Amino acid sequence: MLSRPQQILLKRAQREAGLADDDYRDALQTVTGCRSSTSPAITDRHLDRLLGYFEAIYWRGIDAGTLQPSGSATAVFRQRGFWAAKNTRQETSRDRHTGLNLGQAITDLEGKMMALGFGAGYCASIRKNVTRGRDDVHALHLYRAALERTVNAKARCAERTKDPY
C-alpha cells in the first residue's frame, strides 16, 4: 500500500503530465490492476512504474508542444528520463532509502553478537541460512531481522543465567 506522501507524489505527477482523471485511472488500471492509488494492492514497484509511465507522457507532451516545462524546483519531472533511470527492476526507491542504513545496522548487530560471545562464524551461519546465498537488499533485510531476533533472544538468555548475588 502506498503511503500518503507517495499518493500525493502520484497526483502531482498526474497534474504535471496533464492527465485527466479518467486517463489517470486508466493508467492505474493498466499498470497496477487497480483504479485508485489508495488500494492496498499497489506496491512501491507499481509507483515506480507509474511515475516512469507519466514521465514518458509528460516529455512527449513537451516535445509535441502541448505541455510547457515546469520551472519549479519541486516539479516531479525536472529532468528527462529521471524516473525511468532511477528505479531499476531490481530495486525501488524505498529499497535504496532503507538500504542506506542497512549496512550499518547489520554491522552494529554483528558487534552485539560478538559482545554476547558469538563470533563471526555464528553470524555467517545465520546469514547463510536466512539469505540462502542471495545478496540483494531484501535478503539483507531478512538477515538484519534474524540478527535482531537472535541478539534479543541471546540477551534474554544471558539475563536469566546471571547470578543475582
N, C-alpha and C positions, 0 to 999 in steps of 0.2 A: 504494500500500500504506500502511496506517495505521501510524503509529509506536506504540511500546509505550505512551507516555502517552495517546495517542488511544484505544487499545484499552481502557485502564483507565478512561478517562472514559466510554466507551460502556457498560462493565459497571456502573459506578456509576449511570449513568442508568437502566439496566435495573432495578437494585435499587430505586432511588427510585420508579420508575413501577410497581413491584410486579409485574413481568412474570415469569412462569415461563419456564424455559429454552426450552420448545417455542414459546411465544409470541414470545420474543426471536428465535429462529431463523426463525420465520415472518416477522417484521418485517424481519429482514435479507434474507431471500429476496425479499420484496415490493419493498423499496427498492433493493437492490443486485444481486439475482440470485444472491447467494452465501449460504451458510448459516453462515459463520464470519467473524469480524472479522479473522482472520489472512490471509484471501485477498488475493493481490496485486492483484486486480481492484478492490478497494474504494478509492475516492478520497476526498480531502478533501470534495468536494461530497457524496458519499454520507454521510459522517459528519455534515455539517451537516443533511442531510435526515432522517437517523435521529434526531438529537437533537431536532429540531423535532417529529418524529412521537412520540417518547417523552414529550416535554414536553406535547403535547396529551393523551396518555393519563394522565399524572400529574395535570394540572389537572382533567380530567374526574373522576378518582378523588377528588380533594379536594372538588370540588363535590358529588359524589354521597355523600360521607361514607365511602367505602370506604378512603381513604388519609388519613393525618394529615400536615399540612405539616411539613417539616423545619425545625428551628430552628437548624441548623448553619450556620456561616458558610462552610463548604466544600461545601454542598449544590449539586448540579448545577442544580436548578430552584429558585432562590431567589426569582425574580420571574416573574410570569405574562407569557408572550409574549417572554421574553428571547431564546431561541434562534431563534424564528421571525423576530424583528425584526433580530437581529444579523447574520444571514448572508443577503444578498440573492442572487438568481440570478446576478448578475454577478461576485461575488467570494466567496471563502471566508475563514475565519479566518486561514489561513496566508497568503493573499494580503495581507490587511491587516497582518499581523505583519511580513512581509518588505517590504511597501511603505513602512513607516515609515522605513527606512534607504535605500530605493531612490533617492530624490531626491538625497540627499547623496552616495551612491556615484556617481551619474551626474555630478553637479557636479564631484566630485574627478577623475573620469576625463577629463572635458572639459578641466579645468585641466591635466592631464598632457599631453593632446593639444596644447594651446596652448604648453606649455613645450617640446614637441618641434618646434614651428614649424608646426603645423597649426591653422588658425583655426576660427572658429565656422562658417564656410561648409562646411568639410570635415566637421565633426561633424553639421551639419544634413543633409548629403548621406547620411551613414551612417544617420542616423535615418530619413530618408525611404525609403531602400532596404530597411531592415530591418523597419520597422513598417508600411509600405505605407498610411500615413495613419491607422492606428489609434492610439488614445491610452489604451488600457486598461492594467492592471497587467501583463498578460502581454506586451504589446508593449514596455513599458518594460523588462521583464526581458531581452527579446531585444536591445534597444538597448544595455543595460548590458553584456551578454555580447559583443556586437560591438565595443563600445568597448574592453573588456578585451583582446580578441584583437588589435585594431588597435594599441593602446598597446604591447603586448608585442612585436608584430612590428616596429613603428617603432623601439622602443628597441633591439632586437637589431640592426637595420639601422644605427642610429646608432653602436652599439658597434663594429661591423665596419669602419665607414668612418673611425673615429678614427685620427689619426696617432699611432703608438706612440712617436714621438720628439719 
